[in-house]
Amino acid sequence: MKGPYDLRRKINQDYVQAMKARDTARSSAVNFLRAQIKNVKVDKRIEKVPDEDIIQVIKKQVKQRQDSIAQFTAGNRVDLAAKEESELVLLRSYLPAEMSTGALTAIVDEVIKTSGAASIKDMGRVMKDVLAKVAGKADSQAVSAMVKERLSKA
């Protein structure tokens, strides 16, 4: 990405393309995402929403889709689960590439070493530092599991 607002621009372009192609499912999903981004803009009273905030909105939407898929699957509503799954794939396409497990492990080990964390009691401090370093490129649940594993060995 070139500038701090490229993600918003890409989402808007995708919406226009979906509308021109008469792809109602895609245009509906992207339009809903645009509405959520606009809500952030209104709530924070800012003119332009930076990519970091847009990524948080997308992650929230991804989590909601995952929960919906689980509920629809449990309720035997395969049609609705498939719709949510297609929206999930679309939303994930806007997120930055996930960090590899090896790179994440290296960051967790580095933070534990530099912070002097010795036990599971230091997990909060380590999590804060690790999440700041990975900056949305790793799932927080995966980070939490890895930090817990590393600190339990220490």
C-alpha positions as CSV (number, residue, x, y, z in Angstrom):
1,M,0.0,0.0,0.0
2,K,1.2,3.4,-0.8
3,G,-0.6,5.8,1.5
4,P,-2.6,5.7,4.7
5,Y,-5.9,5.7,2.9
6,D,-5.4,3.2,0.2
7,L,-7.5,0.5,1.8
8,R,-10.6,2.8,1.8
9,R,-10.0,3.7,-1.8
10,K,-9.7,0.0,-2.7
11,I,-12.9,-0.8,-0.9
12,N,-14.7,2.0,-2.8
13,Q,-13.3,0.8,-6.1
14,D,-14.5,-2.7,-5.4
15,Y,-17.9,-1.5,-4.6
16,V,-18.2,0.4,-7.9
17,Q,-16.9,-2.6,-9.8
18,A,-19.4,-4.9,-8.1
19,M,-22.3,-2.5,-8.9
20,K,-21.2,-2.3,-12.5
21,A,-21.0,-6.1,-12.7
22,R,-24.4,-6.4,-11.0
23,D,-22.9,-8.7,-8.4
24,T,-25.5,-8.1,-5.7
25,A,-23.9,-10.4,-3.1
26,R,-20.5,-8.7,-3.4
27,S,-21.8,-5.2,-3.6
28,S,-24.1,-5.8,-0.6
29,A,-21.2,-7.1,1.5
30,V,-18.8,-4.3,0.4
31,N,-21.5,-1.7,1.0
32,F,-22.1,-3.0,4.5
33,L,-18.4,-2.7,5.2
34,R,-18.4,0.9,3.8
35,A,-21.3,1.7,6.2
36,Q,-19.3,0.3,9.2
37,I,-16.3,2.4,8.1
38,K,-18.6,5.5,7.9
39,N,-19.8,4.8,11.4
40,V,-16.2,4.9,12.7
41,K,-15.8,8.2,10.8
42,V,-18.9,9.7,12.5
43,D,-18.0,8.3,15.9
44,K,-14.5,9.6,15.9
45,R,-15.5,12.8,14.2
46,I,-12.7,12.6,11.6
47,E,-12.6,13.4,7.9
48,K,-10.7,10.3,6.8
49,V,-10.5,6.9,8.5
50,P,-6.9,5.6,8.5
51,D,-6.1,2.1,7.3
52,E,-5.4,0.9,10.9
53,D,-9.0,1.7,11.9
54,I,-10.4,0.1,8.8
55,I,-8.5,-3.1,9.5
56,Q,-10.0,-3.1,13.0
57,V,-13.5,-2.8,11.4
58,I,-12.7,-5.6,9.0
59,K,-11.4,-7.9,11.8
60,K,-14.6,-7.3,13.7
61,Q,-16.7,-8.2,10.7
62,V,-14.6,-11.3,10.1
63,K,-15.2,-12.4,13.7
64,Q,-18.9,-11.8,13.3
65,R,-19.0,-13.9,10.1
66,Q,-17.1,-16.7,11.8
67,D,-19.6,-16.7,14.6
68,S,-22.5,-16.7,12.2
69,I,-21.1,-19.5,10.2
70,A,-20.8,-21.6,13.3
71,Q,-24.3,-20.9,14.4
72,F,-25.8,-21.5,10.9
73,T,-23.9,-24.7,10.5
74,A,-25.1,-25.9,13.9
75,G,-28.7,-24.9,12.9
76,N,-28.5,-26.8,9.7
77,R,-28.8,-23.7,7.6
78,V,-26.1,-24.5,5.0
79,D,-27.4,-21.8,2.5
80,L,-26.9,-19.0,5.0
81,A,-23.6,-20.5,6.1
82,A,-22.4,-20.5,2.5
83,K,-23.4,-16.8,2.1
84,E,-21.5,-15.9,5.2
85,E,-18.5,-17.9,4.1
86,S,-18.3,-16.0,0.8
87,E,-18.5,-12.7,2.6
88,L,-15.8,-13.9,5.0
89,V,-13.5,-14.7,2.0
90,L,-14.2,-11.2,0.6
91,L,-13.4,-9.5,3.9
92,R,-10.2,-11.4,4.5
93,S,-9.0,-10.2,1.1
94,Y,-8.7,-6.7,2.5
95,L,-6.6,-7.8,5.5
96,P,-2.8,-7.7,5.5
97,A,-1.1,-11.1,5.0
98,E,-0.9,-13.1,8.1
99,M,2.5,-13.4,9.8
100,S,4.1,-16.9,9.7
101,T,4.3,-19.0,12.8
102,G,8.1,-18.8,12.8
103,A,8.1,-15.0,12.6
104,L,5.6,-14.8,15.4
105,T,7.6,-17.2,17.5
106,A,10.7,-15.1,17.1
107,I,8.8,-11.9,18.1
108,V,7.3,-13.6,21.2
109,D,10.7,-15.0,22.3
110,E,12.3,-11.6,21.7
111,V,9.7,-9.8,23.8
112,I,9.9,-12.3,26.6
113,K,13.7,-12.0,26.6
114,T,13.8,-8.2,26.6
115,S,11.0,-7.7,29.1
116,G,12.4,-10.2,31.5
117,A,9.1,-12.1,31.8
118,A,9.5,-15.1,34.0
119,S,6.1,-16.6,34.5
120,I,2.5,-16.6,33.3
121,K,1.9,-13.6,35.6
122,D,3.8,-11.5,33.1
123,M,1.4,-12.5,30.3
124,G,-0.4,-9.2,30.1
125,R,2.7,-7.1,29.7
126,V,4.1,-9.5,27.1
127,M,0.8,-9.6,25.1
128,K,0.7,-5.8,25.0
129,D,4.3,-5.6,23.6
130,V,3.8,-8.5,21.1
131,L,0.5,-7.1,19.8
132,A,2.2,-3.7,19.3
133,K,4.9,-5.4,17.2
134,V,2.8,-7.6,15.1
135,A,0.4,-4.7,14.3
136,G,-2.6,-6.7,13.1
137,K,-0.6,-9.2,11.1
138,A,-1.4,-12.0,13.5
139,D,-4.6,-13.2,15.2
140,S,-4.7,-12.2,18.8
141,Q,-5.9,-15.6,19.9
142,A,-2.9,-17.2,18.2
143,V,-0.6,-14.7,19.9
144,S,-2.2,-15.4,23.3
145,A,-1.8,-19.2,22.9
146,M,1.8,-18.8,21.9
147,V,2.7,-16.4,24.7
148,K,0.9,-18.7,27.2
149,E,2.9,-21.7,25.9
150,R,6.2,-19.9,26.0
151,L,5.7,-18.4,29.5
152,S,4.6,-21.8,30.9
153,K,7.9,-23.3,29.8
154,A,9.9,-20.4,31.4
